[in-house]
C-alpha cells in the first residue's frame, strides 16, 4: 500500500493522489496539518530520503515565517515540532522507501513494484 503525506491544499500532493488513484493503487492519505508523522515515521522517511535536510521545505511559508534560513537549528526537532515544514508530498511504498516532492519517476517505480 502507498502512503502519501501532504496537505489537502498542496498541488503536488493532489497530483500524487491522482497519479495513484488513476492506476487503481490502494493508498492511504495523511494530512500533516491534522496528524503529524510519528518520530519513527519521520526517521524512516529521512533514511529513505538521504537525511532530514531533504525533508524540510525552506522555501515554504512555514519556514519563511520562522526565519529558518537565518537560524541554526536541529532539522529533526523542527520537523517534529512543526510538520508543515515538510516538503510535500512524501510518498512511501513501504518501510525504507520514500520520495519527496513531485517525483513522478519514483512514483512509477513504486507503482510497478506493486503490480
C-alpha distances in whole Angstrom, upper triangle without the diagonal:
4,7,10,13,16,19,20,23,21,22,19,17,17,17,14,13,15,14,10,12,15,13,11,8,6,6,7,11,13,17,18,22,21,19,19,17,18,20,18,15,18,19,16,16,19,19,17,19,22,23,23,26,23,21,24,26,29,30,28,30,29,31,34,35,35,36,34,36,39,38,37,34,31,28,26,28,28,24,24,27,26,22,24,25,21,21,18,16,14,11,8,6,7,11,13,12,12,14,17,19,19,18,17,18,15,12,14,13,10,10,12,11,8,11
4,7,10,13,16,17,20,18,18,16,13,14,14,10,10,12,11,8,10,13,12,11,8,6,5,6,9,11,14,16,19,19,17,17,15,17,19,17,14,16,18,15,13,17,17,15,16,20,21,21,23,20,18,21,22,26,26,25,27,26,27,30,31,31,33,31,32,35,35,34,31,29,25,23,26,26,22,22,25,23,20,21,22,18,17,15,12,10,7,6,5,7,10,12,10,10,11,13,15,15,14,14,15,12,10,12,12,8,9,12,11,9,12
4,7,10,13,14,17,16,17,14,11,13,14,10,10,13,13,10,12,15,15,14,11,9,6,5,6,7,11,12,16,15,13,13,11,14,16,15,11,13,15,13,11,15,16,14,15,18,19,18,21,18,16,18,19,23,24,22,24,23,24,27,28,28,30,28,29,33,32,31,28,26,22,20,22,22,18,18,21,20,16,17,18,15,15,12,10,8,6,5,7,8,10,12,10,9,11,12,14,14,14,15,16,13,11,14,14,11,12,15,14,13,16
4,6,9,11,14,12,13,11,8,10,11,8,7,11,11,10,12,15,15,15,12,11,7,6,5,6,8,10,13,14,12,12,11,14,16,16,12,13,16,14,11,15,17,14,14,18,18,17,19,16,14,16,16,20,21,19,20,20,21,24,25,25,27,25,27,30,29,29,27,25,21,19,21,21,17,17,20,18,14,14,16,12,12,9,6,6,5,6,9,11,13,14,12,9,10,10,11,11,12,13,15,13,11,14,15,12,13,17,16,15,18
4,7,10,12,11,13,11,8,11,12,10,10,14,14,13,15,18,19,18,16,14,11,9,6,5,6,6,10,11,10,9,8,12,14,14,11,11,14,13,10,13,16,14,14,17,17,15,17,15,11,13,14,17,18,16,17,16,18,21,22,22,24,22,24,27,26,26,23,21,18,16,18,17,13,14,16,14,10,11,12,9,10,7,6,5,6,8,12,13,14,15,13,10,10,10,10,12,14,15,18,15,14,17,18,15,17,20,19,19,22
4,7,9,7,10,9,6,9,11,10,10,13,14,14,16,18,20,20,18,17,13,11,8,6,5,6,8,10,10,10,10,14,16,17,14,13,17,16,13,15,18,17,16,19,18,16,17,15,12,13,12,16,16,13,14,14,16,18,19,20,22,20,22,25,25,25,23,22,18,17,19,17,13,15,16,13,9,9,11,8,8,5,5,7,9,12,15,17,18,18,16,13,12,10,10,11,14,15,18,16,15,19,20,17,19,22,22,21,24
4,5,5,9,9,7,8,12,11,11,14,16,16,17,19,21,21,20,18,15,13,9,8,5,6,6,9,10,11,12,16,19,20,17,16,20,20,17,19,22,21,19,22,21,19,20,18,15,15,13,17,16,13,13,13,16,18,18,19,21,21,23,26,26,27,24,23,20,19,20,18,15,16,16,13,10,8,11,10,10,8,8,10,12,15,18,20,21,22,20,17,16,13,12,13,16,18,21,20,18,21,23,21,21,25,25,24,27
4,6,8,10,7,7,11,11,10,12,15,16,15,18,20,20,19,18,15,13,9,9,7,9,9,10,12,14,16,19,22,23,20,19,23,23,20,22,25,24,22,26,25,23,23,21,18,18,17,20,18,15,15,16,19,20,20,22,24,24,26,29,29,30,28,27,24,23,24,21,19,20,20,17,14,12,15,14,14,11,10,13,14,17,20,22,24,25,22,19,18,16,14,15,18,19,22,21,19,22,24,22,22,26,26,25,27
4,6,9,8,8,11,13,12,14,16,18,18,20,22,22,22,21,18,17,13,13,10,11,10,12,15,16,18,21,24,25,22,21,25,25,21,23,26,25,23,26,25,23,23,21,18,18,15,18,16,13,13,14,17,18,18,20,22,22,24,27,27,29,27,27,24,24,24,21,19,21,20,17,15,12,14,14,13,11,11,14,16,19,22,25,26,27,24,21,19,17,14,14,18,19,23,22,20,23,25,24,24,27,28,27,30
4,6,5,6,9,10,11,12,14,16,17,18,21,21,20,20,17,16,13,12,10,11,11,14,16,16,17,21,23,24,20,19,23,22,19,21,24,22,20,23,22,20,20,18,15,15,13,15,14,11,12,13,16,17,18,20,21,21,22,25,26,27,25,25,22,22,23,20,18,20,20,16,14,11,13,12,10,7,8,12,14,17,20,22,24,24,21,18,16,13,10,11,14,16,19,19,17,20,22,21,21,25,26,25,27
4,5,5,6,9,10,10,12,15,15,16,19,20,20,20,17,17,14,15,13,14,15,17,19,19,20,24,26,26,23,22,25,24,21,22,25,23,21,24,24,22,22,19,17,17,15,17,15,13,15,16,18,19,21,23,24,23,24,27,28,30,28,28,24,25,26,23,21,23,24,20,17,15,16,14,12,9,9,13,14,18,20,23,25,25,22,19,16,14,10,9,13,14,17,17,16,18,21,20,20,23,25,24,26
4,5,5,6,9,10,10,13,14,15,17,19,18,18,16,16,13,14,13,14,15,18,19,18,18,22,24,24,21,20,22,21,18,19,22,19,17,21,21,20,19,16,15,15,13,16,15,13,15,17,18,19,21,23,24,23,23,27,27,29,27,26,22,23,25,22,19,22,23,20,16,14,15,13,10,7,6,10,11,15,17,20,22,22,19,15,12,10,7,6,9,10,14,14,12,15,18,17,17,20,22,22,24
4,5,5,6,9,10,11,12,14,16,17,15,16,13,12,9,10,10,11,13,15,15,15,16,19,21,22,18,18,21,19,16,18,21,18,17,21,21,19,19,17,14,15,14,17,16,14,16,17,18,20,22,23,24,23,24,28,28,29,27,26,22,22,23,21,18,20,21,18,15,13,14,12,10,6,5,8,9,13,15,18,20,20,17,14,12,10,8,8,11,11,15,14,12,15,17,16,16,20,21,20,22
4,5,5,6,9,10,10,12,14,15,15,15,13,13,10,12,11,14,15,16,17,18,19,22,25,25,21,21,24,23,20,22,24,22,21,24,24,23,23,20,18,19,17,21,19,17,18,19,21,23,24,26,27,26,27,31,31,32,30,29,26,25,27,25,22,23,24,21,18,16,18,16,14,10,9,12,12,15,17,20,22,23,20,17,15,14,11,10,13,13,16,16,13,16,19,17,17,20,22,21,22
4,5,5,6,9,10,10,13,14,14,15,13,14,12,15,14,16,18,20,20,20,20,24,26,26,22,22,25,23,20,22,24,21,20,23,24,23,23,20,18,20,18,21,20,18,20,21,23,24,26,27,29,27,28,32,32,33,31,30,27,26,28,26,23,25,26,23,20,18,19,17,14,11,9,12,11,15,16,20,22,22,19,16,14,13,10,8,10,9,13,13,11,13,16,15,15,18,20,19,21
4,5,5,6,9,10,11,13,11,12,10,12,10,12,13,15,17,19,19,19,18,21,23,23,19,19,22,20,17,19,21,18,17,21,22,21,22,18,17,18,17,21,20,19,21,22,23,25,26,27,29,27,28,32,32,32,30,29,25,24,27,25,22,23,25,22,19,18,19,16,13,10,7,9,8,11,13,16,18,19,16,13,11,11,9,7,9,8,11,11,8,11,13,12,11,15,16,16,18
4,6,6,6,9,10,11,10,10,8,9,8,11,12,14,16,17,18,18,18,21,24,23,20,20,23,21,18,21,23,20,20,23,24,23,24,21,19,21,20,23,23,21,22,23,25,27,28,29,31,29,30,34,34,34,32,31,27,26,28,26,23,24,26,23,19,18,20,17,16,12,9,11,10,12,13,16,19,20,17,15,14,14,12,11,12,11,15,14,10,13,15,13,12,16,17,16,18
4,6,5,6,9,10,10,12,11,12,11,15,15,18,20,21,21,22,22,25,27,27,23,24,26,24,22,24,26,23,22,26,27,26,27,24,22,23,22,26,24,23,24,25,27,29,30,31,33,32,32,36,37,37,35,34,30,29,31,30,26,27,29,26,23,21,23,20,18,15,12,14,13,15,16,19,22,23,20,18,16,16,14,12,13,11,15,15,11,13,16,14,13,16,18,17,18
4,6,5,7,9,9,11,11,13,13,16,17,19,22,23,23,23,22,25,27,27,23,23,26,23,20,23,24,21,20,24,26,25,26,22,21,23,22,26,25,23,26,26,28,30,31,32,34,32,33,36,37,37,35,33,30,29,31,30,26,28,30,27,24,23,24,20,18,15,12,14,11,14,14,17,21,21,18,16,14,15,13,11,11,8,11,12,8,9,12,11,9,13,15,14,15
4,5,5,6,5,8,7,10,11,15,16,19,21,22,21,22,21,24,26,25,21,22,24,22,19,22,23,20,20,24,25,25,26,23,21,24,23,27,26,25,27,28,29,31,33,33,35,33,34,38,37,38,35,33,30,29,31,30,26,27,29,27,23,23,24,21,19,16,13,13,10,12,11,15,18,19,16,15,14,15,15,13,13,10,13,12,8,9,12,10,8,11,13,11,12
4,5,5,6,7,8,11,11,15,17,20,22,22,22,23,22,25,28,27,23,24,27,24,22,25,26,23,24,27,29,28,29,26,24,26,26,29,28,27,28,29,31,33,34,35,37,35,36,40,40,40,38,36,32,31,33,32,28,29,31,28,25,24,26,23,21,18,15,16,13,15,14,17,21,22,19,18,17,18,18,16,16,14,16,16,12,13,15,13,11,14,16,13,14
4,6,8,10,11,14,15,19,20,23,25,25,25,26,26,29,31,30,26,27,30,27,25,28,29,25,25,29,31,30,31,28,26,28,27,31,30,28,30,31,33,34,36,37,39,37,38,41,42,42,40,38,35,34,36,35,31,32,34,31,28,27,28,25,23,20,17,18,16,17,17,20,23,25,21,20,19,20,19,16,16,13,16,16,12,12,15,14,11,14,16,14,14
4,6,9,11,14,16,19,21,24,26,27,26,27,26,28,31,29,25,27,29,26,24,27,27,24,24,28,30,30,31,27,26,29,28,32,31,30,32,33,34,36,37,38,40,38,39,42,42,43,40,38,35,34,36,35,31,32,35,32,28,28,29,26,24,21,18,18,15,16,15,18,21,23,19,19,18,20,19,17,16,13,14,15,11,10,13,12,8,10,13,11,10
4,6,9,13,15,18,21,23,26,26,25,26,25,27,30,28,25,27,29,26,24,28,28,25,25,29,31,31,32,29,27,30,30,33,33,31,33,33,35,37,38,39,41,39,40,44,44,44,41,39,35,34,36,35,32,32,34,32,28,28,30,27,25,22,19,19,16,16,15,17,21,23,20,19,19,21,21,19,19,16,17,17,13,13,15,13,10,12,14,11,11
4,6,10,12,16,19,21,24,24,23,23,22,24,27,25,21,23,25,22,21,24,24,21,22,26,28,28,29,26,24,27,27,31,31,29,31,31,33,35,36,37,39,37,38,41,41,41,38,36,32,31,33,32,29,29,32,30,26,26,27,24,23,19,17,16,13,13,11,14,17,19,16,16,17,19,19,17,17,15,16,15,11,11,13,10,7,10,11,8,9
4,7,10,14,17,19,22,21,20,21,20,22,24,23,19,22,24,21,20,23,24,21,22,26,27,27,29,26,24,27,27,31,31,29,31,30,32,35,36,36,38,36,37,41,40,40,37,35,31,29,31,31,27,27,30,28,24,25,27,23,23,19,16,16,13,12,11,13,16,19,16,16,17,19,20,19,19,17,18,17,13,14,15,12,10,13,13,10,11
4,7,10,13,15,18,18,17,17,16,18,21,20,16,18,21,18,17,21,21,19,20,24,24,24,26,23,21,23,24,28,28,26,27,27,28,31,32,32,34,32,34,37,37,36,34,31,28,26,28,27,24,24,26,24,20,21,23,20,19,16,13,13,10,10,9,11,14,17,15,14,15,16,17,16,17,16,18,15,12,14,15,12,11,14,14,11,14
4,7,10,12,15,14,13,14,13,15,18,17,14,16,19,17,16,19,21,18,19,23,23,22,25,22,19,22,22,26,26,24,25,24,26,29,30,30,32,30,32,35,35,34,31,29,26,24,25,25,21,21,23,21,18,18,21,18,18,15,13,12,10,10,11,12,14,17,15,14,15,16,17,17,18,18,20,17,14,17,18,14,14,18,17,14,17
4,6,9,12,11,11,12,12,15,18,18,14,15,19,17,15,19,21,19,19,23,23,21,23,21,18,19,20,23,23,21,22,21,23,26,26,27,29,28,29,33,32,32,29,27,24,22,23,22,19,19,21,18,15,15,18,15,15,12,10,10,9,10,12,14,16,18,16,14,15,15,15,15,17,17,20,17,15,18,19,16,16,20,19,17,20
4,6,9,8,7,8,8,12,15,15,12,13,17,16,14,17,19,18,18,22,21,19,21,19,16,17,18,21,22,19,20,18,21,23,24,24,26,25,27,30,29,29,26,24,21,19,20,19,16,15,17,15,12,12,15,13,14,11,10,10,10,11,14,15,16,18,17,14,15,14,15,16,18,19,22,19,17,20,21,18,19,22,22,20,23
4,5,6,6,8,9,13,16,17,14,14,18,18,16,18,21,20,20,23,22,19,21,19,16,16,16,19,20,16,17,16,18,21,21,21,24,23,25,28,27,28,25,23,20,19,19,18,15,15,16,13,10,10,13,12,13,10,10,11,12,14,17,18,19,20,19,16,16,15,15,16,19,20,23,21,19,22,23,20,21,25,25,23,26
4,5,5,5,7,11,13,15,12,12,15,16,14,16,19,19,18,21,19,16,18,17,13,13,14,17,17,14,15,13,15,18,18,18,21,20,22,25,24,24,21,20,17,15,16,14,11,11,12,9,6,7,10,9,11,9,10,10,13,14,18,18,18,20,19,16,16,14,14,17,19,21,23,21,20,23,24,21,23,26,26,25,28
4,6,7,10,13,16,18,16,15,19,20,17,19,22,22,21,24,22,19,20,19,16,15,15,17,18,14,13,12,15,17,16,17,20,19,22,24,24,25,22,21,18,17,17,15,12,12,12,9,7,7,10,10,13,12,13,14,16,18,21,22,22,23,22,19,19,17,17,19,21,23,26,24,23,26,27,25,26,30,29,28,31
4,7,10,12,16,18,16,16,19,20,18,21,24,23,23,26,24,21,23,22,18,18,18,21,21,18,17,15,18,21,19,20,23,23,25,28,27,27,24,23,21,19,18,17,14,13,13,11,10,10,14,13,16,14,15,15,17,18,21,22,22,24,23,21,21,19,19,21,24,25,28,26,24,28,29,26,27,30,29,28,31
4,7,9,12,14,12,12,16,17,16,18,21,21,21,23,22,19,21,20,17,17,18,21,22,19,19,16,19,22,21,20,24,22,25,28,26,26,23,21,19,17,16,16,13,11,12,11,9,10,13,13,15,14,14,14,16,16,19,19,19,21,21,18,19,18,19,21,23,25,27,24,23,27,27,24,25,29,28,26,29
4,6,9,11,9,9,13,14,13,15,18,18,18,20,18,15,17,17,13,14,15,18,20,17,17,15,16,20,19,18,21,20,23,25,23,23,20,18,15,13,13,12,9,8,9,8,6,9,11,10,13,13,13,12,14,15,18,18,17,18,18,16,17,16,17,20,21,24,26,23,22,26,26,23,25,28,27,26,29
4,7,8,6,6,9,10,9,12,14,15,15,17,16,13,16,16,12,13,16,19,20,18,19,17,18,21,21,20,23,21,23,26,24,23,20,17,14,12,13,13,9,8,11,10,7,11,12,10,13,12,13,11,12,12,15,14,14,15,15,13,15,14,16,19,20,22,24,21,20,24,23,20,23,26,24,23,27
4,5,5,6,9,10,11,12,14,15,16,18,16,14,17,17,14,16,18,21,23,21,22,19,20,24,23,22,24,22,25,27,25,23,20,17,15,12,12,13,10,8,11,12,10,14,14,13,16,16,16,14,15,14,17,15,14,15,16,15,17,17,19,22,23,25,27,23,23,26,25,22,25,27,25,25,28
4,6,5,6,9,10,10,12,14,15,16,14,12,15,16,13,15,18,20,23,21,23,19,20,23,23,21,23,21,23,25,23,21,17,14,13,9,10,12,9,7,10,12,11,15,15,13,16,17,18,15,17,15,18,16,14,14,16,15,18,17,20,23,24,26,27,24,24,27,26,23,26,29,26,26,30
4,5,5,6,9,10,11,12,14,15,14,13,16,17,14,16,20,22,25,24,25,22,22,26,27,24,26,24,26,28,25,24,20,17,15,11,13,15,12,10,14,15,14,17,17,15,18,18,18,15,16,13,16,13,11,11,14,14,17,17,20,23,23,25,26,22,22,26,24,21,24,26,24,24,27
4,5,5,6,9,10,11,12,14,13,12,15,15,12,15,18,21,23,21,23,21,21,25,25,24,26,23,25,27,25,24,20,17,15,12,14,15,12,11,14,15,12,15,15,13,15,15,14,11,12,10,13,11,9,10,11,11,13,14,17,20,20,22,23,19,19,22,21,18,21,23,21,21,25
4,5,5,6,9,10,10,12,10,8,12,12,9,11,14,17,20,19,20,18,18,21,22,20,22,19,21,24,22,20,17,14,11,8,10,12,8,8,12,12,10,13,12,10,12,13,13,10,12,11,14,13,11,11,12,11,13,12,15,18,19,21,22,19,19,23,22,19,22,25,23,23,27
4,5,5,6,9,10,11,9,8,12,12,10,13,16,19,22,21,23,21,20,24,25,22,24,21,22,25,22,20,17,14,11,8,11,13,11,10,14,15,13,16,15,13,15,16,16,13,14,13,15,14,11,10,12,11,14,14,17,20,20,23,23,20,21,24,22,20,23,25,23,23,27
4,5,5,6,9,10,10,10,13,13,11,14,18,20,23,22,25,22,22,26,27,25,26,23,25,27,25,23,20,17,15,12,15,16,13,13,17,17,15,18,17,14,15,16,15,11,12,10,12,10,7,6,8,9,12,13,16,19,18,20,20,17,18,21,19,16,20,22,19,20,24
4,5,5,6,9,8,8,11,10,8,11,14,17,20,19,22,20,19,23,24,23,24,21,22,25,24,22,19,16,13,11,14,15,12,12,16,16,13,15,14,11,11,12,12,8,9,8,11,10,8,7,7,6,8,9,12,15,15,17,18,14,15,18,17,15,18,20,18,19,23
4,5,5,6,5,5,8,7,7,10,13,16,19,19,21,19,18,22,23,21,22,19,20,23,21,19,16,14,11,9,13,13,11,12,16,16,13,16,14,11,12,13,14,10,12,11,14,14,11,9,10,9,10,10,13,17,16,19,19,16,17,21,19,18,21,23,21,22,26
4,6,5,6,8,11,10,10,14,17,19,22,22,25,23,22,25,27,25,26,22,23,26,24,22,19,16,14,12,16,17,14,15,19,19,17,19,17,15,15,16,16,13,13,12,14,13,10,7,8,9,11,12,16,18,17,20,19,16,18,20,18,17,21,22,20,21,25
4,6,8,10,12,10,10,14,17,19,22,22,25,23,22,26,28,26,27,23,24,27,26,24,22,19,16,14,18,19,16,17,21,20,18,19,18,14,14,15,14,11,11,9,11,10,9,5,5,5,8,9,13,16,14,16,16,12,14,17,14,13,17,18,16,18,21
4,6,8,9,6,7,11,13,16,18,19,22,21,19,22,25,23,24,20,21,24,23,22,19,17,14,13,17,17,14,16,20,19,16,17,15,12,11,12,12,9,11,10,13,13,12,9,8,6,7,7,11,13,12,15,15,12,14,17,15,14,18,19,18,20,23
4,7,8,7,9,12,15,17,19,20,23,22,20,23,26,24,24,20,20,23,22,20,18,16,13,13,17,17,15,17,20,20,18,20,17,14,14,16,16,13,14,14,16,16,14,11,11,10,10,10,14,16,15,18,17,15,17,20,18,18,21,22,21,23,26
4,5,6,7,10,13,15,18,18,21,20,18,21,23,21,21,17,18,20,19,17,15,12,10,9,13,14,12,14,17,17,16,17,15,12,13,15,16,13,15,15,18,17,15,12,13,12,12,11,14,18,17,20,20,17,20,22,21,20,24,25,24,25,29
4,5,5,7,10,12,15,16,18,16,14,18,20,17,18,14,15,18,16,14,12,9,6,6,10,10,8,11,14,13,12,14,11,9,10,13,15,12,15,15,18,18,16,14,14,12,13,11,14,17,17,21,21,19,20,24,22,21,25,27,25,27,30
4,5,6,9,9,13,14,17,15,13,16,18,16,16,12,12,15,14,13,11,10,7,9,12,11,10,13,15,14,14,14,11,10,10,13,15,14,16,17,20,21,19,17,16,14,13,11,13,17,17,21,21,19,21,24,23,23,26,28,27,28,32
4,6,8,10,12,13,17,16,14,17,19,18,18,15,15,18,17,16,15,13,10,11,14,13,11,15,17,16,14,14,11,9,8,11,12,11,13,15,18,18,17,15,14,11,10,8,10,13,13,17,17,15,17,20,20,19,22,24,23,25,28
4,7,9,12,12,15,13,12,15,17,16,17,14,15,18,17,17,14,13,9,9,12,11,8,11,14,12,10,11,8,5,5,8,10,8,12,13,16,17,16,14,14,10,10,7,9,13,13,17,18,16,17,20,20,19,22,24,23,24,28
4,6,9,9,12,10,8,12,14,13,13,10,11,14,14,14,12,11,7,9,11,9,7,11,12,10,9,9,6,5,5,9,11,11,15,16,20,21,20,18,17,14,13,10,10,14,16,19,21,19,20,23,23,22,25,27,27,28,31
4,5,5,9,8,7,9,12,12,12,10,10,14,14,15,14,14,11,13,14,11,10,14,14,11,10,9,6,6,5,8,11,12,15,18,21,23,22,21,19,16,14,10,10,13,15,18,20,19,20,23,24,23,25,28,28,29,32
4,6,8,8,5,7,10,10,9,7,7,11,11,13,12,13,11,14,15,12,11,15,15,13,13,11,7,9,8,12,15,15,19,21,25,26,26,24,23,19,17,14,13,16,18,22,23,22,23,27,27,27,29,31,31,32,35
4,7,8,7,7,10,11,10,10,9,13,14,16,16,17,15,17,18,15,14,18,18,15,14,12,9,11,9,12,15,16,20,23,26,28,27,26,24,21,18,14,13,15,18,21,23,22,23,26,27,27,29,32,32,33,36
4,6,6,6,9,10,11,10,11,14,15,17,17,18,15,17,17,14,13,16,16,12,12,9,7,9,8,10,13,15,18,21,25,27,27,26,24,20,18,14,12,15,18,21,23,22,23,26,27,26,28,31,31,32,35
4,6,5,6,9,10,11,12,15,16,18,17,19,16,18,18,14,14,17,15,12,12,9,8,11,11,13,15,17,21,24,28,29,29,28,27,23,21,17,16,18,21,24,27,26,26,29,30,29,31,34,34,35,37
4,5,5,6,9,9,11,14,14,16,15,16,13,15,14,11,11,13,12,8,9,6,6,9,11,13,15,17,21,23,27,28,27,27,26,22,21,17,16,19,22,25,27,26,26,30,31,29,31,34,34,34,37
4,5,5,6,5,8,10,11,13,12,13,11,14,13,10,10,13,12,10,11,9,6,9,11,13,16,17,21,23,27,28,27,26,25,22,20,17,16,19,22,25,27,26,26,30,31,29,32,35,34,35,38
4,5,5,7,8,10,11,14,14,16,15,17,17,13,14,17,15,13,14,11,10,13,13,16,19,20,24,27,30,32,31,30,29,25,23,19,18,21,24,27,29,28,29,32,33,32,34,37,37,38,41
4,6,8,10,11,12,15,15,17,16,18,17,13,14,17,14,12,14,11,10,14,15,18,20,22,26,28,32,33,32,31,30,27,25,22,21,23,26,29,32,31,31,34,35,34,36,39,39,39,42
4,5,9,9,9,12,11,13,13,15,14,10,12,14,12,10,13,11,10,13,15,18,21,22,25,27,31,32,31,30,29,26,25,22,21,24,27,30,32,31,31,35,35,34,36,39,39,39,42
4,6,6,7,10,11,14,13,16,15,12,14,17,15,13,16,14,12,15,16,19,22,23,27,29,33,33,32,31,30,27,26,22,22,25,27,30,32,31,32,35,36,35,37,40,40,40,44
4,5,5,8,8,10,10,13,13,9,12,15,13,12,14,13,10,13,14,18,20,21,24,26,30,31,29,28,27,24,23,20,20,23,25,28,30,28,30,33,33,32,35,38,37,38,41
4,6,8,10,12,12,15,16,13,14,18,17,16,17,16,12,15,15,19,21,22,25,27,31,32,31,29,28,25,23,20,20,23,24,28,29,28,30,33,33,33,35,38,38,39,42
4,7,10,13,13,17,17,14,16,19,18,17,19,18,15,18,19,22,25,25,29,31,34,35,33,32,31,28,27,23,23,26,28,32,33,32,33,37,37,36,39,41,41,42,45
4,6,10,11,14,13,11,14,17,16,16,18,18,14,17,19,22,25,25,28,30,33,34,32,30,30,27,26,23,24,27,29,32,34,32,33,37,37,36,39,41,40,41,45
4,7,9,12,12,11,14,16,15,16,18,19,15,17,19,23,25,25,28,29,32,32,30,28,29,26,26,23,24,28,29,32,33,32,33,37,36,35,38,40,39,41,44
4,6,9,8,7,11,12,12,13,15,16,13,15,17,21,23,22,25,26,30,29,27,25,26,24,24,21,22,26,27,31,32,30,31,35,34,33,36,38,37,38,42
4,6,5,6,9,10,11,12,14,16,13,14,16,20,22,20,23,24,27,26,24,22,23,21,22,19,21,25,26,30,30,28,29,33,32,30,34,36,34,35,39
4,5,5,6,9,10,10,11,13,10,10,13,16,18,16,20,20,24,23,21,20,20,18,18,16,18,21,22,26,27,24,26,29,28,27,30,32,31,32,36
4,5,5,6,9,10,10,13,10,10,13,16,17,15,18,18,22,21,19,17,18,17,17,16,18,22,22,26,27,24,25,28,27,26,29,31,29,30,34
4,5,5,6,9,10,13,11,12,15,18,20,18,21,21,25,24,21,21,22,20,21,19,21,24,25,29,30,27,28,32,31,29,32,34,33,33,37
4,5,5,6,8,10,8,10,13,16,18,17,20,21,25,24,23,22,22,20,20,17,19,22,24,27,29,26,27,31,30,29,31,34,33,33,37
4,5,5,5,8,6,7,10,12,14,13,17,17,21,21,19,19,19,16,17,14,16,19,21,24,26,23,24,27,27,25,28,30,29,29,33
4,6,6,10,9,10,13,15,16,15,18,18,21,21,19,19,20,18,19,17,18,22,23,26,28,25,25,29,28,26,29,32,30,30,34
4,7,9,9,11,15,16,18,17,21,21,25,24,23,23,23,21,22,19,20,24,26,29,31,28,28,32,32,29,32,35,33,33,37
4,5,6,8,12,13,15,15,19,20,24,24,23,23,23,20,20,17,18,21,23,26,28,26,26,30,30,28,30,33,32,32,35
4,5,6,9,10,12,12,15,16,20,20,19,20,19,16,16,14,15,18,20,23,25,22,22,26,26,24,26,29,28,28,31
4,5,8,9,11,12,16,18,21,22,22,22,21,18,17,14,14,16,19,22,24,22,22,26,27,25,26,30,29,29,32
4,7,9,12,12,16,18,22,22,22,21,20,17,16,13,13,16,18,21,24,22,22,26,26,25,27,30,29,29,33
4,6,8,8,12,14,18,19,18,18,17,13,12,9,10,13,15,18,20,18,18,22,22,21,23,26,25,26,29
4,6,7,11,14,17,19,19,18,16,12,10,7,6,10,12,15,17,15,16,19,20,19,21,24,24,24,27
3,5,8,12,15,17,18,17,15,11,9,6,5,8,10,13,16,14,13,17,18,17,18,22,22,22,25
4,6,10,13,15,16,16,14,10,8,6,5,7,9,11,14,12,11,15,16,14,16,19,19,19,22
4,7,10,12,13,12,10,7,6,5,6,9,9,12,14,11,11,14,15,13,15,18,17,17,21
4,7,9,11,11,8,5,5,7,8,9,9,10,12,9,8,11,12,9,11,14,14,14,17
4,6,7,8,6,4,7,9,12,13,12,13,14,10,9,12,11,8,11,14,12,12,16
4,7,8,6,6,9,12,14,15,13,13,13,10,9,11,10,6,9,11,9,9,12
4,6,6,8,11,14,17,18,16,17,17,13,13,15,13,9,12,13,11,10,14
4,6,8,12,15,18,19,18,19,19,15,15,17,15,12,15,17,14,14,18
4,7,10,13,17,18,17,18,17,13,15,17,14,12,16,17,14,15,19
4,7,10,14,15,13,14,14,10,11,13,11,9,12,14,11,13,16
4,7,10,12,10,12,12,8,9,12,11,9,13,14,13,14,18
4,7,8,7,9,10,6,8,11,10,9,13,15,14,15,19
4,7,7,10,11,9,10,14,14,13,16,18,18,19,22
4,6,9,11,10,11,14,15,14,16,19,19,20,23
4,6,9,9,9,12,14,13,15,17,18,19,21
4,6,6,6,9,10,11,13,15,16,17,19
4,5,5,6,9,10,10,12,14,15,17
4,5,5,6,9,10,11,13,15,16
4,5,5,6,9,10,11,13,15
4,5,5,6,9,10,11,13
4,5,5,6,9,10,11
4,5,5,6,9,10
4,5,5,6,9
4,5,5,7
4,5,5
4,6
4
